Amino acid sequence: MESPLPSATPSNVTPLREGDAAYRSPPHNIEAEQALLGAILVNNAAYHRVAEFLLPDHFAQGVHGRIFGAIAKLIERGQIANPVTLKNLFDQDGALTEIGGAQYLARLATSVVTIINAEDYGRTIHDLYLRRQLITIGEDTVNDAYDYDLDRGATGQIEAAEKKLFDLAQTGQFEGGFRAFKQALTEAITMAEAAFKRSGRTTGVSTGFTDLDKLLGGLHRSDLVILAGRPSMGKTALATNIGFNAAKAFRPTRTADGKVEAEDGAVVGFFSLEMSAEQLATRVLSEESRVASDRIRRGDVSHDDFGRFVQASQKLASVPLFIDDTPALTIGGLRTRARRLMRQQGLGMIIVDYLQLLRGSGDSVENRVQEISEITRGLKALAKELNVPVLALSQLSRAVEQREDKRPMLSDLRESGSIEQDADVVMFVFREEYYLSRGEPMRRPEESDDKFNARYADWQQRLEEVHGTGEVIIAKQRHGPIGKVTLRFDGETTRFENFVRNDHLPNDH
């Protein structure tokens, strides 16, 4: 047929001259748009082949986008979309009248030879739309770079451009949808087989703590795990222990298709927004060499300590633990660096210390609660995108300090709504020894010696019972039980270990 609208040329370069520069028209294919619309008008079933990924905005010709939108509206209502039912739309729209009105629809429908290629036409239209968007993002990036702004540095512009590209990539994903249960079942059996081969018998990345792994099954892929606590409870120490245990247990294996995956453990990316990489390395060295971290910082070490340092450093040198200590990192910047580490090293777990030190995009955030909500959604999206567990540390509000029982609850999370909602697992670290040691009983006015001594003895007994221990409280778990795990804690080396009760210790003889 003779197309009433201009058709796309084989090349995007049109010899229109402005000086000596060739003018390039944005990528488009009018014939593909006409063919798709005609196929849908002939057989509305063709619409369902493209409805999942194609929108009116994806059409290069605005008129075609309006026609597609009207067709979609009728079909979604359960009505038939054809030149007759759409006639009123053409009568009321001046732009449609200019191209021939209802007769244009009839021409589209009568010129269709087959509807078999409807999905291919749709994907072509979608691909060309993405290309036009890429051109727009590129032009915006160039213009922003030329526009010097003191309040927005080059790194901020890079992160903004990367966010636009990421969002565009998300709109370009039309894979997915339903999978046969047989396929999902096969994947579940494969996961169980992998867990059987691991030393910890976990389906996720092992934390290195037996009781915690029993309760959680390890840290699962695509999960956002929140580890929260008040200052001095040992959040960073526990996160460092978990990360180091996972990295130390890393055993790579090559799959049938040539990819390298973790048979056990994980390559760990540690985003330390509070401590420097050197401080974090000192902690890990202290944990492995069992020399107090404050002694290492002061240089108060003996020759024997140096021998242990050498042994520990030899072990640590090959551990796939990567630290990024950039302060005030944005969620966009964190996402970019995590993706880069995934490409370069094969990332298996992310740790963020801590959540409240991250920044949002900064453009559309009106208050801190909204910013935290954006950050937690971004971390959860990153866990799903990279298919790795994300362990994010979080501060607790001061409400804990005002209760007699200092054990934290979900409501103690700062900006708790979004954190609690987005997290797959929420766990708290709690050390009762910290509070008891600071609450030594004082003699009350007119209290007898016997009463005071009895009260003091009770306090001493309780302090002895909890000395060197810490609790990990699982307050939320989407795919498992909640509960409490006791761990041994060494304050000098900031090291958590598996807790073994005295009645389970082996005899000396």
Secondary structure, DSSP 4 states (H G I P E B T S, - for coil): ---SSPPPPSSSEEEEEETTEEEEPPP--HHHHHHHHHHHHH-GGGGGGTTTT--GGG-SSHHHHHHHHHHHHHHHTT---STTTTHHHHHH-HHHHHTTTHHHHHHHHHT---STTHHHHHHHHHHHHHHHHHHHHHHHHHHHHHS-BTTB-HHHHHHHHHHHHHHHHHHT----S---HHHHHHHHHHHHHHHHHSTT--SSB--S-HHHHHHH-SBPTT-EEEEEE-TTS-HHHHHHHHHHHHHHT-EEEE-TTS-EEEEES--EEEEESSS-HHHHHHHHHHHHHT--HHHHHHT---HHHHHHHHHHHHHHTT--EEEE--TT-BHHHHHHHHHHHHHHH---EEEEE-GGG-B--SSS--SHHHHHHHHHHHHHHHHHHHTS-EEEEEEB-GGGGGSSS----GGGBTTHHHHHHH-SEEEEEE-HHHHHHT----PPTT--HHHHHHHHHHHHHHHHHHTTEEEEEEEEETTS--EEEEEEEETTTTEEEE---GGGSPP--
